[in-house]
Amino acid sequence: MGQLYLGVDGGGTKCRMRLCNENLDVLAEDMIHSPANLQIRHGEAAYNAILELIDKVYAKAGLDKSECANTHAYFGMAGARMKSARDKFAARQFPFASVHIVDDIDIARAGAHAGEDGAVLIIGTGSAGLALVEGKRLQIGGWGFLVGDSMAGATLGRELLRISLLAHEGIEQATPLTKAVMAKFDNRGDRLMSWSFDNEKALAELKEQQSAEDANGQVLISNLMSIHARPSDYGSFVPMIFDYYELDDAVAHRLMAYELAAIDQFVSWFLGHGAKSIAVVGGLGQRLSPMLEKIYPGVWVSPKADPLQGAIILAAQSNKSNST
């Protein structure tokens, strides 16, 4: 078969794997809906997901698993910004000729610019930025919902709820958008507060996940006082902002300005550090992309490939570098 390259895109809810030949042609790929964030169960969930996908992908490619010894792998994993998490995961047993563990933003950036210089912004439920400028890696953001994620959909959704509560109390001017938000909670501030502190959907999904992974999961959960609303729960309100923005709602316009200002901080930082082109990945970023292209003409570019192919590109580059 010659040299093989394998890429992994591990996220919070699913894990994807792709296998390519030495020309980077896709031989096979697959995905499983399983958490692959390195912070979940100390990387055990991600490890099990990858081992399961190895069997599936090599079988799809019609290859024996012994070909893993001829494969160079690159894993882009959520939660890998922490060096300790990367190092611990890299120390696990994998059947490949070589394995590199990087943050998932690294493979997103590599895919967006086909391995060449350039910056990428991840703007989805969370947010972060990474650039390669003359071979130098520059990363900003990505510190999570509680202390970071200024561009994120979760942060934008939380701001919408905060403003809606203020408008409900008459502290700010109510608009059709804030009224629609409060209607989801029966126009009761205490119900919104309860949703944030003791989220029934989050608790139900955690019970389901833990019961599937651990026979003792129900016992562990029963000791918890409450489960807070997750970033994805806050992010679920973002589509309302776009809907009411088109209706010229004042709060929707205010929130769009808030989001664009947060993005501009990152764009300005990257441009100030020599980046010439910026791409965006993530659901919220893709929806904002037409607007951002107009704001940053000549700078904003469309991604050339997906993050999974970015992992393949990095695997090939790493092998070539080690061979010379």
Buried (B, 14 or more C-beta within 10 A) or exposed (E): EEBBBBBBBBBBEBBBBBBBBEEBEEBBBBBBEBBBBBBBBEBEBBBBBBEBBBEBBBEEBEBEEEBBEBBBBBBBBBBBBEEEBBEBBBEBEBBBBEBBBBBBBBBBBBBBBEBEBBBBBBBBBBBBBBBBBEEEEBBBBBBBBEEBBBBBBBBBBBBBBEBBBBBBEEEBEBBBBBBBBBEBBEEEEEEBEBBBEBBEBBBEBBBEBBEEBEEEBEEEBEEEEEBEBBBBBBBBBBBBBBBBBEEEBBBBBBBBEBBBEBBBBBBEBBBEEEBBBBBBBBBBBBBBBEBBBEEBEEBBBEBBBBBBBBBBBBBBBBBEEEEE
